[in-house]
Amino acid sequence: MSTVAPTTIAPAASHTNTRIASYLLTEYLERLGVEVVFGLCGHTVIAFLDALGKSKIRFVSTRHEQVAAHAADGYARATGKPGVLLTHLGPGLTNACTGVANAALDSIPMVVIAGDVQSYYHGRHPHQEFNLHQDADQSQIYRPFCKRVYRVDRVADLPRVMERAFHLAQAGRPGPVLVDIPMDVFSEDLAVDAFSRHRSRGQPWIRLSRSRSSRRSRPPSIPCCMPAAAFCRHVQPPSSRRWRRRSRCPWLTR
């Protein structure tokens, strides 16, 4: 007589309805049309870098975070797409301030993804945590010059925050948006359809109608015109040439 007990536990399912959040985030960026991410390696974003290495998105690693920020700024100016910047926590985020502030002052769309200390270490003074006015408040450094500053405290909030970040970076007056993500959130499990529930609203490019632009035109007070970056990005070349002919003054380009 056999003494082995019969199997009473059903075998585990061969598939799961969750995946690692960093991989789902990378696939979402691909659907948005992101081709390049600028930044530096750091232990708080290592899970996201692992996902980028298996995707079609090119990661451009620079020698300094300020260089990465200016590169993302220049990429957005040249392509019209939002520049994506990836930074480490603490000194990595502060190093990128100049480039992100420059994008804000010139109305350049940019999404800054910053790694942060693990959420369960907030307030325990781990390595490179910012404790200025509250625990883990490194994102507050960017508040004066960013359109919006988000901190993802739960992995379930990541899809909604990323959708809002890309929308706000391009809507209205374009500018940078910061998304602060703790290290452990990148590695947590998330429903495979989490990002599908938050579809992108597209590119809210602003096109001035002829009647609206004519109402806003005024005779130039000085015989010179220097178009801003937002004008060059939103107005197509044929329209800009008509503006030049109507203004009857020399134009300066950067």
PASEBA-1860 file (N, C-alpha, C; in nm, 3 decimals):
! residues 254
1> MSTVAPTT> 0.086/-0.120/0.000/0.000/0.000/0.000/0.088/0.124/0.000 ~ 0.056/0.216/-0.086/0.137/0.338/-0.098/0.104/0.434/0.016 ~ 0.208/0.494/0.068/0.189/0.592/0.176/0.194/0.736/0.125 ~ 0.207/0.754/-0.007/0.214/0.889/-0.066/0.073/0.945/-0.074 ~ 0.056/1.063/-0.020/-0.075/1.127/-0.023/-0.111/1.170/-0.164 ~ -0.235/1.159/-0.204/-0.274/1.202/-0.338/-0.260/1.353/-0.354 ~ -0.236/1.398/-0.476/-0.221/1.541/-0.504/-0.356/1.609/-0.496 ~ -0.366/1.704/-0.407/-0.492/1.776/-0.388/-0.482/1.923/-0.427
9> IAPAASHT> -0.361/1.970/-0.460/-0.341/2.111/-0.495/-0.341/2.124/-0.646 ~ -0.424/2.210/-0.698/-0.431/2.231/-0.842/-0.302/2.295/-0.891 ~ -0.253/2.254/-1.007/-0.130/2.313/-1.059/-0.147/2.461/-1.087 ~ -0.039/2.535/-1.071/-0.044/2.680/-1.094/-0.071/2.711/-1.239 ~ -0.136/2.823/-1.261/-0.165/2.864/-1.399/-0.036/2.891/-1.473 ~ -0.038/2.861/-1.602/0.083/2.877/-1.682/0.108/3.021/-1.723 ~ 0.013/3.107/-1.701/0.030/3.247/-1.737/-0.019/3.334/-1.622 ~ 0.023/3.459/-1.624/-0.015/3.552/-1.518/-0.069/3.679/-1.581
17> NTRIASYL> -0.149/3.751/-1.506/-0.210/3.875/-1.555/-0.132/3.998/-1.512 ~ -0.013/3.983/-1.459/0.069/4.095/-1.417/0.208/4.084/-1.480 ~ 0.272/4.201/-1.489/0.410/4.209/-1.536/0.482/4.315/-1.456 ~ 0.614/4.319/-1.469/0.693/4.419/-1.399/0.662/4.558/-1.457 ~ 0.645/4.655/-1.370/0.600/4.788/-1.411/0.695/4.854/-1.509 ~ 0.826/4.837/-1.491/0.922/4.904/-1.579/0.908/4.855/-1.724 ~ 0.876/4.727/-1.743/0.858/4.676/-1.879/0.730/4.730/-1.941 ~ 0.625/4.739/-1.863/0.501/4.796/-1.915/0.519/4.944/-1.946
25> LTEYLERL> 0.596/5.014/-1.864/0.622/5.156/-1.890/0.700/5.173/-2.020 ~ 0.798/5.088/-2.044/0.876/5.098/-2.168/0.788/5.074/-2.290 ~ 0.701/4.976/-2.283/0.611/4.950/-2.395/0.515/5.066/-2.417 ~ 0.473/5.131/-2.310/0.387/5.248/-2.323/0.461/5.363/-2.391 ~ 0.586/5.384/-2.356/0.664/5.488/-2.421/0.681/5.459/-2.570 ~ 0.697/5.333/-2.605/0.707/5.298/-2.746/0.578/5.333/-2.821 ~ 0.464/5.307/-2.760/0.337/5.339/-2.824/0.318/5.490/-2.839 ~ 0.377/5.567/-2.748/0.370/5.712/-2.759/0.462/5.767/-2.866
33> GVEVVFGL> 0.550/5.685/-2.919/0.643/5.732/-3.022/0.777/5.778/-2.970 ~ 0.808/5.747/-2.844/0.938/5.785/-2.788/1.046/5.701/-2.853 ~ 1.146/5.766/-2.908/1.255/5.697/-2.977/1.386/5.701/-2.900 ~ 1.407/5.807/-2.821/1.534/5.826/-2.752/1.506/5.870/-2.609 ~ 1.583/5.817/-2.515/1.581/5.861/-2.376/1.723/5.900/-2.339 ~ 1.740/6.020/-2.284/1.871/6.070/-2.244/1.886/6.060/-2.093 ~ 2.006/6.029/-2.047/2.026/6.023/-1.903/2.152/5.951/-1.864 ~ 2.157/5.913/-1.737/2.271/5.840/-1.680/2.220/5.721/-1.601
41> CGHTVIAF> 2.310/5.627/-1.581/2.276/5.508/-1.504/2.280/5.540/-1.355 ~ 2.193/5.474/-1.280/2.190/5.487/-1.134/2.116/5.371/-1.075 ~ 2.144/5.339/-0.949/2.081/5.220/-0.892/1.930/5.236/-0.875 ~ 1.879/5.358/-0.865/1.735/5.375/-0.848/1.657/5.354/-0.978 ~ 1.724/5.358/-1.093/1.656/5.340/-1.221/1.706/5.216/-1.294 ~ 1.773/5.126/-1.224/1.833/5.011/-1.289/1.727/4.919/-1.349 ~ 1.611/4.907/-1.286/1.505/4.823/-1.340/1.451/4.881/-1.470 ~ 1.438/5.013/-1.476/1.391/5.078/-1.598/1.494/5.066/-1.710
49> LDALGKSK> 1.622/5.077/-1.675/1.727/5.061/-1.775/1.730/4.919/-1.831 ~ 1.702/4.821/-1.747/1.695/4.683/-1.794/1.584/4.666/-1.896 ~ 1.471/4.731/-1.872/1.360/4.724/-1.967/1.393/4.799/-2.096 ~ 1.461/4.913/-2.084/1.500/4.988/-2.204/1.594/4.908/-2.291 ~ 1.683/4.830/-2.228/1.777/4.749/-2.304/1.712/4.643/-2.388 ~ 1.588/4.607/-2.357/1.516/4.504/-2.433/1.409/4.566/-2.522 ~ 1.410/4.697/-2.539/1.308/4.765/-2.620/1.373/4.829/-2.742 ~ 1.291/4.893/-2.822/1.339/4.962/-2.942/1.386/5.104/-2.910
57> IRFVSTRH> 1.364/5.149/-2.788/1.402/5.285/-2.750/1.553/5.291/-2.728 ~ 1.614/5.393/-2.783/1.759/5.411/-2.769/1.788/5.492/-2.643 ~ 1.876/5.440/-2.560/1.917/5.512/-2.440/2.054/5.574/-2.465 ~ 2.059/5.707/-2.457/2.183/5.783/-2.478/2.239/5.819/-2.342 ~ 2.350/5.756/-2.305/2.414/5.783/-2.177/2.520/5.891/-2.194 ~ 2.508/5.996/-2.115/2.602/6.108/-2.123/2.697/6.104/-2.002 ~ 2.791/6.197/-2.001/2.888/6.203/-1.890/2.837/6.283/-1.771 ~ 2.730/6.360/-1.791/2.680/6.446/-1.684/2.531/6.468/-1.707
65> EQVAAHAA> 2.454/6.479/-1.599/2.310/6.495/-1.612/2.272/6.627/-1.679 ~ 2.353/6.731/-1.661/2.321/6.857/-1.729/2.333/6.841/-1.880 ~ 2.430/6.764/-1.925/2.444/6.737/-2.068/2.321/6.662/-2.119 ~ 2.275/6.564/-2.042/2.157/6.487/-2.081/2.034/6.577/-2.090 ~ 2.019/6.670/-1.997/1.904/6.760/-1.999/1.907/6.850/-2.121 ~ 2.024/6.906/-2.153/2.035/6.990/-2.272/2.014/6.908/-2.399 ~ 2.058/6.783/-2.399/2.038/6.697/-2.516/1.889/6.669/-2.537 ~ 1.816/6.641/-2.428/1.672/6.621/-2.440/1.602/6.748/-2.486
73> DGYARATG> 1.650/6.863/-2.439/1.597/6.992/-2.483/1.619/7.011/-2.632 ~ 1.741/6.986/-2.678/1.770/7.001/-2.820/1.694/6.903/-2.907 ~ 1.676/6.781/-2.858/1.599/6.681/-2.933/1.455/6.728/-2.952 ~ 1.396/6.784/-2.846/1.258/6.832/-2.857/1.248/6.949/-2.954 ~ 1.347/7.038/-2.954/1.345/7.151/-3.047/1.357/7.104/-3.191 ~ 1.440/7.002/-3.215/1.467/6.958/-3.352/1.355/6.871/-3.408 ~ 1.290/6.792/-3.325/1.191/6.696/-3.374/1.047/6.739/-3.348 ~ 1.025/6.828/-3.252/0.889/6.863/-3.215/0.825/6.768/-3.118
81> KPGVLLTH> 0.894/6.659/-3.083/0.843/6.563/-2.986/0.893/6.598/-2.846 ~ 0.825/6.554/-2.744/0.875/6.579/-2.607/1.008/6.508/-2.584 ~ 1.103/6.576/-2.526/1.227/6.513/-2.487/1.207/6.435/-2.357 ~ 1.270/6.320/-2.348/1.256/6.235/-2.229/1.392/6.227/-2.161 ~ 1.395/6.263/-2.034/1.518/6.265/-1.955/1.504/6.168/-1.839 ~ 1.607/6.087/-1.817/1.609/5.991/-1.707/1.724/6.026/-1.614 ~ 1.694/6.048/-1.486/1.798/6.088/-1.393/1.793/6.001/-1.268 ~ 1.908/5.996/-1.202/1.922/5.930/-1.073/1.871/6.025/-0.965
89> LGPGLTNA> 1.858/5.976/-0.844/1.809/6.060/-0.735/1.918/6.156/-0.686 ~ 1.876/6.252/-0.604/1.970/6.341/-0.535/2.056/6.423/-0.629 ~ 2.188/6.405/-0.627/2.277/6.484/-0.712/2.247/6.470/-0.861 ~ 2.201/6.353/-0.902/2.167/6.337/-1.043/2.053/6.428/-1.085 ~ 1.953/6.441/-0.998/1.840/6.527/-1.030/1.878/6.674/-1.024 ~ 1.958/6.713/-0.926/1.997/6.853/-0.916/2.092/6.894/-1.029 ~ 2.174/6.803/-1.076/2.264/6.835/-1.187/2.188/6.873/-1.314 ~ 2.070/6.817/-1.331/1.992/6.842/-1.453/1.907/6.969/-1.445
97> CTGVANAA> 1.912/7.041/-1.333/1.825/7.157/-1.314/1.841/7.261/-1.424 ~ 1.965/7.292/-1.462/1.989/7.399/-1.559/1.925/7.368/-1.693 ~ 1.943/7.245/-1.743/1.885/7.210/-1.871/1.733/7.206/-1.867 ~ 1.676/7.157/-1.759/1.530/7.152/-1.748/1.473/7.293/-1.733 ~ 1.539/7.378/-1.656/1.492/7.516/-1.641/1.501/7.591/-1.774 ~ 1.605/7.564/-1.853/1.617/7.627/-1.983/1.501/7.586/-2.074 ~ 1.462/7.459/-2.069/1.347/7.414/-2.147/1.218/7.481/-2.100 ~ 1.206/7.502/-1.970/1.086/7.566/-1.917/1.076/7.710/-1.964
105> LDSIPMVV> 1.187/7.783/-1.963/1.184/7.923/-2.003/1.159/7.940/-2.152 ~ 1.195/7.840/-2.233/1.173/7.847/-2.378/1.050/7.768/-2.422 ~ 0.970/7.720/-2.328/0.847/7.646/-2.358/0.874/7.524/-2.444 ~ 0.967/7.441/-2.399/1.003/7.319/-2.470/0.943/7.200/-2.395 ~ 0.868/7.112/-2.463/0.807/6.998/-2.393/0.912/6.896/-2.351 ~ 0.907/6.853/-2.228/1.003/6.757/-2.175/0.939/6.680/-2.060 ~ 0.966/6.551/-2.053/0.922/6.467/-1.942/1.047/6.415/-1.871 ~ 1.060/6.447/-1.744/1.174/6.407/-1.664/1.132/6.292/-1.574
113> IAGDVQSY> 1.194/6.176/-1.591/1.168/6.060/-1.506/1.285/6.047/-1.410 ~ 1.257/6.063/-1.282/1.362/6.062/-1.180/1.343/5.944/-1.086 ~ 1.450/5.870/-1.063/1.445/5.765/-0.962/1.455/5.823/-0.823 ~ 1.402/5.753/-0.727/1.404/5.800/-0.587/1.430/5.681/-0.495 ~ 1.454/5.709/-0.369/1.477/5.602/-0.273/1.352/5.517/-0.261 ~ 1.368/5.395/-0.211/1.254/5.306/-0.197/1.147/5.372/-0.109 ~ 1.024/5.347/-0.144/0.913/5.409/-0.072/0.911/5.369/0.076 ~ 0.956/5.248/0.108/0.956/5.205/0.247/1.075/5.261/0.325
121> YHGRHPHQ> 1.162/5.338/0.259/1.273/5.405/0.328/1.248/5.555/0.345 ~ 1.135/5.605/0.302/1.108/5.748/0.314/1.110/5.789/0.461 ~ 1.187/5.892/0.490/1.197/5.942/0.626/1.298/5.871/0.713 ~ 1.367/5.772/0.661/1.466/5.699/0.740/1.609/5.739/0.704 ~ 1.622/5.844/0.627/1.751/5.901/0.590/1.844/5.800/0.523 ~ 1.797/5.735/0.417/1.888/5.647/0.342/1.985/5.730/0.259 ~ 2.070/5.663/0.185/2.173/5.729/0.106/2.111/5.821/0.003 ~ 2.148/5.950/0.005/2.111/6.052/-0.093/1.963/6.090/-0.087
129> EFNLHQDA> 1.895/6.061/0.021/1.756/6.108/0.031/1.755/6.257/0.064 ~ 1.662/6.331/0.003/1.645/6.473/0.032/1.543/6.488/0.144 ~ 1.580/6.561/0.248/1.489/6.592/0.359/1.496/6.741/0.385 ~ 1.440/6.820/0.294/1.442/6.965/0.311/1.328/7.010/0.403 ~ 1.205/6.992/0.358/1.090/7.033/0.438/1.000/6.916/0.474 ~ 1.020/6.805/0.407/0.947/6.684/0.439/1.029/6.565/0.391 ~ 0.985/6.445/0.424/1.061/6.326/0.387/1.054/6.301/0.237 ~ 1.170/6.268/0.179/1.179/6.232/0.036/1.115/6.339/-0.052
137> DQSQIYRP> 1.160/6.463/-0.038/1.097/6.572/-0.113/1.190/6.629/-0.219 ~ 1.267/6.542/-0.285/1.356/6.592/-0.389/1.278/6.652/-0.506 ~ 1.156/6.607/-0.528/1.077/6.661/-0.639/1.043/6.808/-0.620 ~ 1.044/6.858/-0.495/1.009/6.997/-0.471/1.113/7.093/-0.527 ~ 1.233/7.043/-0.554/1.337/7.129/-0.613/1.295/7.177/-0.751 ~ 1.219/7.096/-0.821/1.179/7.129/-0.958/1.047/7.206/-0.965 ~ 0.981/7.223/-0.854/0.850/7.286/-0.857/0.852/7.430/-0.913 ~ 0.953/7.513/-0.885/0.947/7.651/-0.936/0.947/7.663/-1.087
145> FCKRVYRV> 1.002/7.566/-1.160/1.011/7.583/-1.305/0.949/7.469/-1.384 ~ 0.880/7.376/-1.321/0.811/7.269/-1.393/0.661/7.298/-1.396 ~ 0.596/7.256/-1.503/0.452/7.274/-1.512/0.380/7.192/-1.405 ~ 0.428/7.072/-1.380/0.368/6.986/-1.279/0.474/6.891/-1.225 ~ 0.464/6.860/-1.098/0.557/6.768/-1.032/0.475/6.654/-0.972 ~ 0.504/6.534/-1.014/0.435/6.416/-0.964/0.531/6.328/-0.886 ~ 0.480/6.264/-0.780/0.554/6.159/-0.712/0.465/6.036/-0.704 ~ 0.512/5.927/-0.761/0.433/5.804/-0.768/0.454/5.727/-0.639
153> DRVADLPR> 0.356/5.728/-0.552/0.365/5.657/-0.426/0.313/5.514/-0.436 ~ 0.229/5.486/-0.536/0.176/5.351/-0.556/0.196/5.313/-0.702 ~ 0.227/5.189/-0.726/0.250/5.144/-0.864/0.123/5.156/-0.946 ~ 0.007/5.146/-0.882/-0.120/5.159/-0.955/-0.139/5.298/-1.013 ~ -0.070/5.399/-0.956/-0.082/5.536/-1.005/0.010/5.564/-1.123 ~ 0.104/5.477/-1.152/0.204/5.503/-1.256/0.142/5.526/-1.394 ~ 0.048/5.443/-1.442/-0.008/5.468/-1.576/-0.076/5.604/-1.588 ~ -0.156/5.639/-1.490/-0.226/5.767/-1.496/-0.128/5.885/-1.490
161> VMERAFHL> -0.029/5.875/-1.407/0.068/5.984/-1.395/0.146/6.002/-1.524 ~ 0.188/5.893/-1.587/0.264/5.905/-1.711/0.179/5.962/-1.823 ~ 0.053/5.922/-1.830/-0.035/5.978/-1.932/-0.053/6.128/-1.913 ~ -0.072/6.170/-1.790/-0.088/6.312/-1.761/0.041/6.388/-1.788 ~ 0.155/6.327/-1.758/0.282/6.396/-1.776/0.305/6.430/-1.923 ~ 0.285/6.334/-2.011/0.307/6.361/-2.154/0.203/6.456/-2.210 ~ 0.082/6.448/-2.159/-0.021/6.541/-2.206/0.009/6.684/-2.162 ~ 0.042/6.703/-2.035/0.067/6.837/-1.984/0.194/6.897/-2.042
169> AQAGRPGP> 0.294/6.813/-2.072/0.417/6.866/-2.129/0.394/6.932/-2.264 ~ 0.289/6.890/-2.336/0.263/6.942/-2.469/0.142/7.035/-2.475 ~ 0.051/7.026/-2.379/-0.071/7.104/-2.384/-0.046/7.247/-2.340 ~ -0.130/7.339/-2.394/-0.118/7.479/-2.355/0.020/7.533/-2.389 ~ 0.081/7.600/-2.292/0.220/7.641/-2.309/0.309/7.522/-2.274 ~ 0.382/7.466/-2.370/0.464/7.347/-2.343/0.570/7.375/-2.236 ~ 0.616/7.268/-2.174/0.718/7.282/-2.071/0.749/7.147/-2.009 ~ 0.845/7.144/-1.918/0.884/7.018/-1.855/0.788/6.974/-1.745
177> VLVDIPMD> 0.775/6.844/-1.730/0.696/6.782/-1.624/0.784/6.676/-1.557 ~ 0.788/6.676/-1.424/0.870/6.581/-1.350/0.783/6.469/-1.296 ~ 0.832/6.345/-1.314/0.769/6.227/-1.256/0.873/6.160/-1.166 ~ 0.851/6.165/-1.036/0.943/6.108/-0.938/0.893/5.968/-0.900 ~ 0.976/5.866/-0.926/0.934/5.726/-0.907/1.031/5.658/-0.811 ~ 0.984/5.609/-0.697/1.071/5.533/-0.607/1.125/5.408/-0.673 ~ 1.240/5.364/-0.627/1.310/5.251/-0.687/1.226/5.124/-0.686 ~ 1.156/5.098/-0.577/1.080/4.974/-0.568/0.958/4.972/-0.657
185> VFSEDLAV> 0.905/5.090/-0.695/0.788/5.096/-0.782/0.822/5.044/-0.921 ~ 0.943/5.070/-0.968/0.984/5.020/-1.098/0.977/4.867/-1.105 ~ 1.001/4.800/-0.994/1.011/4.655/-0.992/0.884/4.586/-0.945 ~ 0.782/4.661/-0.909/0.659/4.599/-0.862/0.576/4.546/-0.979 ~ 0.486/4.455/-0.948/0.399/4.397/-1.049/0.281/4.490/-1.075 ~ 0.239/4.489/-1.201/0.129/4.575/-1.244/0.045/4.497/-1.345 ~ -0.083/4.523/-1.347/-0.172/4.455/-1.441/-0.127/4.482/-1.584 ~ -0.132/4.380/-1.667/-0.079/4.392/-1.803/-0.156/4.496/-1.885
193> DAFSRHRS> -0.281/4.522/-1.852/-0.360/4.619/-1.926/-0.370/4.753/-1.854 ~ -0.282/4.778/-1.757/-0.292/4.901/-1.677/-0.271/5.025/-1.763 ~ -0.172/5.021/-1.851/-0.146/5.137/-1.936/-0.246/5.149/-2.049 ~ -0.310/5.040/-2.086/-0.410/5.047/-2.193/-0.535/5.120/-2.148 ~ -0.558/5.124/-2.018/-0.676/5.195/-1.967/-0.660/5.346/-1.977 ~ -0.537/5.392/-1.987/-0.510/5.536/-1.995/-0.447/5.564/-2.130 ~ -0.531/5.589/-2.227/-0.482/5.613/-2.363/-0.434/5.757/-2.376 ~ -0.332/5.774/-2.458/-0.277/5.908/-2.480/-0.379/5.994/-2.553
201> RGQPWIRL> -0.382/6.119/-2.520/-0.473/6.213/-2.586/-0.415/6.270/-2.714 ~ -0.302/6.218/-2.758/-0.242/6.266/-2.880/-0.157/6.388/-2.857 ~ -0.112/6.447/-2.965/-0.026/6.564/-2.959/-0.111/6.689/-2.975 ~ -0.131/6.765/-2.868/-0.217/6.883/-2.876/-0.145/7.001/-2.939 ~ -0.101/6.983/-3.065/-0.032/7.094/-3.131/-0.128/7.209/-3.153 ~ -0.081/7.327/-3.134/-0.163/7.447/-3.146/-0.138/7.508/-3.283 ~ -0.247/7.526/-3.358/-0.235/7.589/-3.490/-0.319/7.717/-3.488 ~ -0.256/7.829/-3.505/-0.326/7.957/-3.507/-0.401/7.972/-3.638
209> SRSRSSRR> -0.529/8.002/-3.630/-0.606/8.027/-3.751/-0.567/8.161/-3.810 ~ -0.604/8.179/-3.938/-0.565/8.304/-4.005/-0.634/8.423/-3.942 ~ -0.762/8.404/-3.906/-0.834/8.517/-3.848/-0.779/8.551/-3.710 ~ -0.748/8.449/-3.632/-0.696/8.474/-3.497/-0.559/8.538/-3.503 ~ -0.475/8.490/-3.596/-0.341/8.548/-3.606/-0.346/8.691/-3.658 ~ -0.440/8.719/-3.748/-0.448/8.855/-3.800/-0.495/8.952/-3.692 ~ -0.583/8.903/-3.602/-0.628/8.991/-3.495/-0.515/9.024/-3.399 ~ -0.422/8.927/-3.381/-0.313/8.948/-3.286/-0.195/9.023/-3.347
217> SRPPSIPC> -0.190/9.034/-3.485/-0.076/9.101/-3.545/-0.081/9.251/-3.519 ~ 0.033/9.304/-3.496/0.047/9.446/-3.471/0.167/9.497/-3.553 ~ 0.160/9.621/-3.598/0.276/9.675/-3.669/0.400/9.672/-3.581 ~ 0.512/9.624/-3.632/0.632/9.614/-3.549/0.683/9.751/-3.509 ~ 0.721/9.760/-3.382/0.774/9.888/-3.334/0.919/9.906/-3.375 ~ 0.990/9.795/-3.399/1.128/9.802/-3.448/1.138/9.710/-3.569 ~ 1.222/9.742/-3.665/1.229/9.662/-3.790/1.306/9.532/-3.772 ~ 1.262/9.449/-3.679/1.330/9.322/-3.656/1.235/9.229/-3.583
225> CMPAAAFC> 1.239/9.100/-3.615/1.152/9.001/-3.551/1.234/8.876/-3.521 ~ 1.222/8.827/-3.397/1.288/8.705/-3.357/1.183/8.608/-3.304 ~ 1.146/8.507/-3.383/1.040/8.414/-3.340/1.085/8.327/-3.224 ~ 0.994/8.303/-3.134/1.023/8.217/-3.020/1.020/8.071/-3.062 ~ 1.070/7.986/-2.974/1.076/7.844/-3.006/0.937/7.786/-3.023 ~ 0.840/7.833/-2.944/0.704/7.781/-2.956/0.643/7.816/-3.091 ~ 0.673/7.936/-3.143/0.621/7.975/-3.274/0.680/7.887/-3.383 ~ 0.810/7.865/-3.378/0.876/7.782/-3.479/0.826/7.638/-3.474
233> RHVQPPSS> 0.785/7.593/-3.358/0.740/7.456/-3.346/0.596/7.438/-3.392 ~ 0.508/7.535/-3.365/0.367/7.519/-3.393/0.328/7.566/-3.533 ~ 0.400/7.664/-3.588/0.365/7.719/-3.718/0.446/7.649/-3.826 ~ 0.378/7.597/-3.928/0.445/7.525/-4.035/0.524/7.621/-4.123 ~ 0.628/7.572/-4.194/0.711/7.660/-4.277/0.633/7.746/-4.376 ~ 0.530/7.693/-4.449/0.457/7.784/-4.540/0.391/7.900/-4.467 ~ 0.335/7.871/-4.350/0.271/7.978/-4.274/0.373/8.079/-4.224 ~ 0.490/8.029/-4.182/0.592/8.122/-4.132/0.642/8.212/-4.243
241> RRWRRRSR> 0.651/8.159/-4.365/0.694/8.245/-4.476/0.592/8.354/-4.504 ~ 0.462/8.322/-4.492/0.360/8.426/-4.511/0.370/8.532/-4.403 ~ 0.400/8.489/-4.280/0.419/8.586/-4.172/0.536/8.678/-4.203 ~ 0.640/8.622/-4.259/0.757/8.705/-4.291/0.723/8.809/-4.397 ~ 0.648/8.766/-4.498/0.613/8.862/-4.603/0.522/8.971/-4.550 ~ 0.430/8.934/-4.463/0.337/9.034/-4.410/0.406/9.131/-4.314 ~ 0.501/9.082/-4.239/0.567/9.168/-4.142/0.657/9.272/-4.208 ~ 0.712/9.238/-4.325/0.798/9.331/-4.399/0.915/9.379/-4.314
249> CPWLTR> 0.973/9.289/-4.238/1.090/9.324/-4.158/1.181/9.202/-4.152 ~ 1.309/9.221/-4.129/1.400/9.105/-4.122/1.371/9.018/-4.000 ~ 1.392/8.889/-4.019/1.370/8.792/-3.913/1.502/8.733/-3.869 ~ 1.517/8.716/-3.741/1.635/8.651/-3.685/1.598/8.510/-3.642 ~ 1.682/8.415/-3.674/1.657/8.276/-3.634/1.774/8.227/-3.551 ~ 1.743/8.135/-3.456/1.845/8.081/-3.370/1.892/7.947/-3.421
END
